[in-house]
Amino acid sequence: MTNYFSSKFTLGILGGGQLGKMLLYETRKYDIRTVVLDPSAEAPCRIACNRFYQGDLMDFDTVVDFGRKADVITFEIEGVNVEALEQLEQEGIKVYPSSETLKRIQDKGVQKSFFKEHVIPTASFKKYPSKKAFLEGLKKGEFSLPLVWKATTGGYDGKGVAVIKDVASAEKLPEVACIAEELIPFKNELAVIVARNPSGEVKTYPVVEMEFHPEANQVEYVICPARIDAELAEKARKVAEKVSDAYQHVGLLAVEMFLTKDDEILVNEVAPRPHNSGHYSIEAAFTNQFEQHLRAILDLPLGETESKAGGVMVNLVGEEGFEGNVVYENISEIMKLKGVTPHIYGKSITRPFRKMGHVTIVNADLSEARRIAEEVKKTIRVISE
């Protein structure tokens, strides 16, 4: 077995954002050597890795040259050159999750077709190669309005997704390949994180419930455990396990789902990495999602996934009307509240709805944790100088 700890073994991380930064907390805990590649000289990861490299994640040569500096490669963002990952795998460098997994997830049209092929329950959809084709399909009545429009690539944090209620709003969409998806009247948005290592050990985290900001289409609160009955929670975990089994991924797979009004579980999207829906686990779970990802990609035994207490996560995003050097107002006020831990991501510039941090509230009483979360949301402000 490889000696990962206090050795020359090197883990390479593609992407230097907040997910990478939080993964580095765990590599520091275990004294695992790390190198990171990110396009920004100001990336949050730069302060915590052994070596930081600035470069384009979509450039073949940049990614291959970087990958050769590591023994195992992982990524914290899907926007990575897949052909470069394939080249590294051919050279014997381990890439987890694999290039094959990323290829099936990176493009949302491919992802939806994968669900259909593997009989994974999902909303009905149709793929279009361009905006023009989508508008023609709309005029032909191939999809009834309202519908959900998604860009097949490049979307994140609510960008690249829109609810289309009329043809006029469809005309304003960007000129990209896309999918039209049935608008599901759901009761809850849920997520389950599944961990899998190369030896085939699999563990799922408890089902979480996500509350979204109505305008920004971003998660505002993540609540664990989800406030649904045990039978539905078990059903959601089983669906997530089926998705994980279909992908045969290594690492973490976050499975986002809708709970319909008829108590059906439909898979919305997946992400092959640590995920916003798992941040609560840093304080509230026996094994946080970042340590679990590390355990999984290094083929170590997976940790206990259950929670120590109820956990609620509040996303900290830049306020509307503010752009520039960030200021966090009233952090000391929220730290007076019971069970509150703030996480600041290390981004010096704020802009409207940019993810700048999160706050976890841990409490034996979940309803009390949710109440404190509301207080946190009302108190803290992410503004600019």
C-alpha positions as CSV (number, residue, x, y, z in Angstrom):
1,M,0.0,0.0,0.0
2,T,1.2,3.5,-0.9
3,N,2.4,5.6,2.0
4,Y,0.5,8.8,1.6
5,F,1.4,10.4,4.9
6,S,4.5,12.5,5.6
7,S,6.0,11.1,2.3
8,K,6.9,12.2,-1.2
9,F,3.5,11.1,-2.5
10,T,1.8,14.1,-4.2
11,L,-1.9,14.8,-4.7
12,G,-2.8,17.2,-7.6
13,I,-5.9,19.2,-7.4
14,L,-7.4,20.8,-10.5
15,G,-9.2,24.0,-9.5
16,G,-8.2,26.3,-6.6
17,G,-11.6,27.5,-5.3
18,Q,-13.2,27.1,-2.0
19,L,-13.9,23.4,-2.5
20,G,-10.2,22.8,-3.0
21,K,-9.3,25.0,0.0
22,M,-11.6,23.0,2.2
23,L,-10.1,19.7,0.8
24,L,-6.7,21.1,1.7
25,Y,-7.7,21.4,5.4
26,E,-7.9,17.6,5.4
27,T,-4.6,17.1,3.5
28,R,-2.9,19.3,6.1
29,K,-4.4,17.2,8.8
30,Y,-2.9,14.1,7.3
31,D,0.3,15.8,6.1
32,I,-0.3,14.8,2.4
33,R,1.8,16.8,-0.1
34,T,-0.3,18.8,-2.6
35,V,0.0,20.8,-5.8
36,V,-2.9,22.9,-7.2
37,L,-3.6,24.4,-10.6
38,D,-6.0,27.4,-11.1
39,P,-6.3,30.2,-13.6
40,S,-6.4,32.9,-10.9
41,A,-3.3,34.1,-9.0
42,E,-5.7,35.0,-6.2
43,A,-7.3,31.5,-5.9
44,P,-8.3,30.6,-2.3
45,C,-6.2,27.4,-2.5
46,R,-2.9,29.3,-3.0
47,I,-2.3,29.7,0.8
48,A,-2.6,26.1,1.8
49,C,-1.0,23.8,-0.8
50,N,2.7,22.9,-1.1
51,R,3.0,24.3,-4.6
52,F,0.5,26.5,-6.5
53,Y,0.5,26.8,-10.3
54,Q,-1.4,29.4,-12.3
55,G,-2.8,28.1,-15.6
56,D,-5.9,27.4,-17.8
57,L,-7.8,24.2,-16.7
58,M,-9.1,23.8,-20.3
59,D,-5.7,23.9,-21.9
60,F,-4.5,20.4,-22.9
61,D,-0.7,21.0,-22.4
62,T,-1.1,23.0,-19.2
63,V,-3.2,20.2,-17.6
64,V,-0.9,17.4,-18.8
65,D,2.2,19.2,-17.6
66,F,0.6,19.9,-14.2
67,G,-0.7,16.3,-13.9
68,R,2.8,14.9,-14.3
69,K,3.8,16.5,-11.1
70,A,1.4,14.3,-9.1
71,D,0.7,10.7,-8.3
72,V,-3.1,11.0,-8.1
73,I,-5.2,13.8,-9.6
74,T,-8.6,15.0,-8.5
75,F,-10.7,18.1,-9.4
76,E,-13.0,20.5,-7.6
77,I,-14.6,21.9,-10.7
78,E,-16.0,20.2,-13.8
79,G,-14.6,22.7,-16.3
80,V,-11.4,20.7,-16.9
81,N,-9.9,19.4,-20.2
82,V,-11.0,15.8,-20.4
83,E,-8.6,14.8,-23.2
84,A,-5.7,15.9,-20.9
85,L,-7.1,13.7,-18.1
86,E,-7.3,10.7,-20.6
87,Q,-3.6,11.3,-21.6
88,L,-2.6,11.3,-17.9
89,E,-4.4,8.1,-17.3
90,Q,-2.7,6.5,-20.3
91,E,0.7,7.6,-18.7
92,G,-0.3,5.7,-15.5
93,I,-1.3,8.6,-13.4
94,K,-4.4,7.9,-11.4
95,V,-7.3,10.4,-12.0
96,Y,-10.3,10.2,-9.6
97,P,-13.0,10.6,-10.5
98,S,-12.0,9.2,-13.9
99,S,-12.0,11.1,-17.2
100,E,-14.8,8.7,-18.3
101,T,-17.0,9.7,-15.3
102,L,-16.3,13.4,-16.0
103,K,-17.2,13.0,-19.7
104,R,-20.6,11.6,-18.7
105,I,-21.3,14.5,-16.4
106,Q,-19.6,17.6,-17.8
107,D,-22.3,18.1,-20.5
108,K,-25.8,18.2,-19.1
109,G,-27.3,16.8,-22.3
110,V,-25.0,13.7,-22.0
111,Q,-25.8,13.5,-18.3
112,K,-29.6,13.4,-18.9
113,S,-29.2,10.8,-21.7
114,F,-27.1,8.7,-19.2
115,F,-30.0,8.8,-16.7
116,K,-32.5,7.7,-19.4
117,E,-30.2,4.9,-20.6
118,H,-29.8,3.6,-17.0
119,V,-33.5,3.9,-16.2
120,I,-32.8,6.6,-13.5
121,P,-36.0,8.6,-12.8
122,T,-35.6,12.2,-14.1
123,A,-37.8,14.9,-15.7
124,S,-38.6,14.5,-19.4
125,F,-36.2,16.5,-21.6
126,K,-35.2,17.3,-25.2
127,K,-31.7,18.3,-26.4
128,Y,-31.1,21.2,-28.8
129,P,-27.7,21.9,-30.6
130,S,-28.4,25.7,-30.6
131,K,-30.7,28.5,-29.5
132,K,-32.1,28.6,-33.0
133,A,-33.1,24.9,-32.8
134,F,-34.6,25.4,-29.4
135,L,-36.7,28.4,-30.5
136,E,-37.9,26.4,-33.5
137,G,-38.8,23.5,-31.3
138,L,-40.7,25.9,-29.0
139,K,-42.7,27.3,-31.9
140,K,-43.5,23.8,-33.1
141,G,-44.9,23.0,-29.6
142,E,-42.3,20.3,-28.9
143,F,-42.4,21.4,-25.2
144,S,-45.2,23.1,-23.3
145,L,-44.5,26.3,-21.3
146,P,-43.4,26.9,-18.6
147,L,-40.2,24.8,-19.0
148,V,-36.7,24.8,-17.5
149,W,-33.9,25.8,-19.9
150,K,-30.4,24.7,-19.2
151,A,-27.1,25.4,-21.1
152,T,-25.4,22.0,-21.6
153,T,-22.0,23.3,-20.5
154,G,-20.6,26.1,-18.4
155,G,-23.5,26.6,-15.9
156,Y,-22.8,26.9,-12.2
157,D,-24.3,28.6,-9.1
158,G,-27.6,29.2,-10.8
159,K,-26.1,30.5,-14.0
160,G,-27.0,28.7,-17.2
161,V,-30.4,27.8,-15.9
162,A,-33.7,29.7,-16.5
163,V,-37.4,29.0,-16.1
164,I,-39.0,30.0,-19.5
165,K,-42.6,31.2,-19.2
166,D,-43.1,32.7,-22.7
167,V,-41.4,33.0,-26.1
168,A,-40.2,36.6,-25.5
169,S,-38.0,35.5,-22.5
170,A,-36.7,32.6,-24.6
171,E,-35.6,35.1,-27.3
172,K,-33.2,36.6,-24.7
173,L,-31.3,33.4,-24.0
174,P,-27.6,33.0,-24.9
175,E,-26.6,31.3,-28.2
176,V,-25.5,27.9,-26.8
177,A,-26.4,24.2,-27.0
178,C,-29.1,23.5,-24.4
179,I,-31.8,21.2,-23.0
180,A,-35.5,21.9,-22.5
181,E,-36.8,20.2,-19.4
182,E,-40.2,19.6,-18.0
183,L,-40.9,22.0,-15.0
184,I,-41.6,19.7,-12.1
185,P,-44.0,20.8,-9.4
186,F,-42.0,19.5,-6.5
187,K,-42.4,19.7,-2.7
188,N,-38.7,19.6,-1.8
189,E,-35.3,19.7,-3.4
190,L,-33.1,17.0,-1.8
191,A,-29.5,15.9,-2.2
192,V,-27.6,12.8,-1.2
193,I,-23.8,12.5,-1.3
194,V,-22.4,9.0,-2.2
195,A,-18.8,8.1,-1.5
196,R,-17.1,5.2,-3.4
197,N,-13.4,4.0,-3.3
198,P,-11.6,1.9,-6.0
199,S,-12.1,-1.2,-3.8
200,G,-15.8,-0.7,-4.3
201,E,-16.7,0.3,-0.7
202,V,-19.8,2.6,-0.9
203,K,-21.4,4.9,1.8
204,T,-24.1,7.4,1.6
205,Y,-24.7,10.5,3.7
206,P,-28.1,11.4,5.2
207,V,-30.6,13.1,2.8
208,V,-30.4,16.9,3.0
209,E,-33.0,19.4,2.1
210,M,-32.1,22.5,0.1
211,E,-33.9,25.8,0.2
212,F,-33.2,28.1,-2.8
213,H,-33.1,31.8,-3.3
214,P,-36.0,32.6,-5.6
215,E,-34.1,35.1,-7.8
216,A,-30.5,33.9,-7.9
217,N,-31.5,30.2,-8.2
218,Q,-28.8,29.4,-5.6
219,V,-29.0,27.3,-2.4
220,E,-29.6,29.6,0.6
221,Y,-30.0,26.9,3.3
222,V,-29.1,23.2,3.5
223,I,-30.8,21.3,6.3
224,C,-29.7,17.9,7.5
225,P,-31.5,15.7,8.0
226,A,-34.2,16.6,5.5
227,R,-37.6,17.2,7.1
228,I,-39.2,14.2,5.3
229,D,-40.3,10.8,6.7
230,A,-37.9,7.9,7.1
231,E,-39.4,5.9,4.3
232,L,-38.9,8.7,1.7
233,A,-35.4,9.4,3.0
234,E,-34.5,5.7,2.5
235,K,-36.1,5.8,-1.0
236,A,-33.9,8.9,-1.8
237,R,-30.7,7.1,-0.6
238,K,-31.5,4.1,-2.7
239,V,-32.0,6.2,-5.8
240,A,-28.6,7.9,-5.1
241,E,-27.0,4.6,-4.7
242,K,-28.4,3.4,-8.1
243,V,-27.0,6.6,-9.7
244,S,-23.6,6.0,-8.1
245,D,-23.6,2.3,-9.2
246,A,-24.4,3.4,-12.8
247,Y,-21.4,5.8,-12.9
248,Q,-19.0,3.5,-11.0
249,H,-17.3,6.7,-10.0
250,V,-14.4,7.0,-7.5
251,G,-14.7,9.9,-4.9
252,L,-17.8,11.7,-4.1
253,L,-21.0,12.0,-6.2
254,A,-23.5,14.6,-5.1
255,V,-27.0,13.6,-6.4
256,E,-29.5,16.4,-6.5
257,M,-33.2,15.3,-6.5
258,F,-36.8,16.5,-6.6
259,L,-39.4,15.1,-4.3
260,T,-42.6,15.5,-6.3
261,K,-46.1,16.1,-4.9
262,D,-46.8,12.4,-5.5
263,D,-43.8,11.4,-3.4
264,E,-41.7,10.3,-6.4
265,I,-38.0,10.9,-6.4
266,L,-36.6,12.4,-9.7
267,V,-32.9,13.0,-10.2
268,N,-32.1,16.6,-11.3
269,E,-28.3,16.7,-11.7
270,V,-25.1,15.2,-10.3
271,A,-21.7,16.6,-9.4
272,P,-18.6,14.3,-9.2
273,R,-16.9,16.2,-6.3
274,P,-17.5,17.7,-2.9
275,H,-20.6,19.8,-3.0
276,N,-22.4,22.8,-1.4
277,S,-25.0,20.4,-0.1
278,G,-22.3,18.7,2.0
279,H,-20.7,21.7,3.8
280,Y,-22.9,21.1,6.9
281,S,-20.8,17.9,7.4
282,I,-17.6,19.8,8.4
283,E,-19.2,20.5,11.9
284,A,-22.2,18.2,12.0
285,A,-21.0,14.8,10.6
286,F,-18.6,12.2,12.0
287,T,-16.6,12.3,8.7
288,N,-16.9,15.5,6.7
289,Q,-17.3,15.3,3.0
290,F,-13.8,16.6,2.2
291,E,-12.1,14.0,4.4
292,Q,-14.4,11.4,2.8
293,H,-13.4,12.5,-0.7
294,L,-9.7,12.1,0.3
295,R,-10.3,8.7,1.8
296,A,-12.2,7.6,-1.3
297,I,-9.7,8.7,-4.0
298,L,-6.7,7.3,-2.0
299,D,-8.6,3.9,-1.5
300,L,-8.6,4.2,2.3
301,P,-11.5,2.9,4.4
302,L,-14.5,5.2,4.2
303,G,-15.5,7.0,7.3
304,E,-18.8,7.1,9.2
305,T,-21.3,9.3,7.4
306,E,-24.0,9.8,10.1
307,S,-24.5,13.1,11.8
308,K,-23.5,14.0,15.4
309,A,-26.4,16.5,15.6
310,G,-28.8,18.5,13.4
311,G,-27.0,20.8,11.0
312,V,-28.1,23.8,8.9
313,M,-25.8,25.5,6.4
314,V,-26.3,29.1,5.3
315,N,-24.6,30.3,2.1
316,L,-22.9,33.7,2.4
317,V,-23.2,35.5,-1.0
318,G,-22.4,39.0,-2.1
319,E,-25.3,41.4,-1.6
320,E,-26.9,43.0,-4.6
321,G,-25.6,46.5,-5.3
322,F,-22.1,45.8,-4.0
323,E,-18.9,45.0,-6.0
324,G,-15.3,45.4,-4.9
325,N,-13.1,44.7,-1.9
326,V,-15.2,42.5,0.4
327,V,-16.3,43.5,3.9
328,Y,-18.1,41.0,6.2
329,E,-20.5,43.0,8.5
330,N,-21.5,41.6,11.9
331,I,-19.5,38.4,11.9
332,S,-18.8,38.9,15.6
333,E,-22.5,39.2,16.2
334,I,-23.3,35.8,14.6
335,M,-20.5,34.2,16.5
336,K,-22.4,35.0,19.8
337,L,-25.1,32.6,18.6
338,K,-25.2,29.0,19.8
339,G,-23.5,26.4,17.6
340,V,-22.5,28.9,14.9
341,T,-19.2,28.4,12.8
342,P,-18.4,30.8,9.9
343,H,-16.3,29.7,7.0
344,I,-14.8,32.5,4.8
345,Y,-13.5,31.3,1.4
346,G,-10.7,33.8,0.8
347,K,-12.1,35.7,-2.1
348,S,-11.0,39.4,-1.8
349,I,-13.6,40.7,-4.4
350,T,-17.3,40.5,-3.8
351,R,-20.1,40.9,-6.4
352,P,-23.9,40.2,-6.3
353,F,-24.7,36.6,-5.5
354,R,-21.0,35.4,-5.6
355,K,-20.4,32.6,-3.1
356,M,-18.1,34.2,-0.4
357,G,-18.5,31.8,2.5
358,H,-20.9,29.8,4.5
359,V,-22.0,29.4,8.1
360,T,-22.9,26.1,9.8
361,I,-25.3,25.9,12.7
362,V,-25.2,22.7,14.8
363,N,-27.9,21.9,17.3
364,A,-29.6,18.8,18.8
365,D,-32.9,20.4,17.9
366,L,-33.1,20.9,14.1
367,S,-35.9,23.4,14.2
368,E,-33.8,25.6,16.6
369,A,-30.9,25.3,14.2
370,R,-33.1,26.5,11.4
371,R,-34.3,29.4,13.5
372,I,-30.7,30.4,14.3
373,A,-29.9,30.1,10.6
374,E,-32.6,32.7,9.8
375,E,-31.1,35.0,12.4
376,V,-27.6,34.5,10.8
377,K,-29.0,35.3,7.4
378,K,-30.6,38.5,8.6
379,T,-27.6,39.6,10.6
380,I,-24.5,39.1,8.4
381,R,-23.9,41.2,5.3
382,V,-21.4,40.6,2.6
383,I,-20.7,44.0,1.1
384,S,-17.8,46.0,-0.4
385,E,-15.7,48.9,1.0
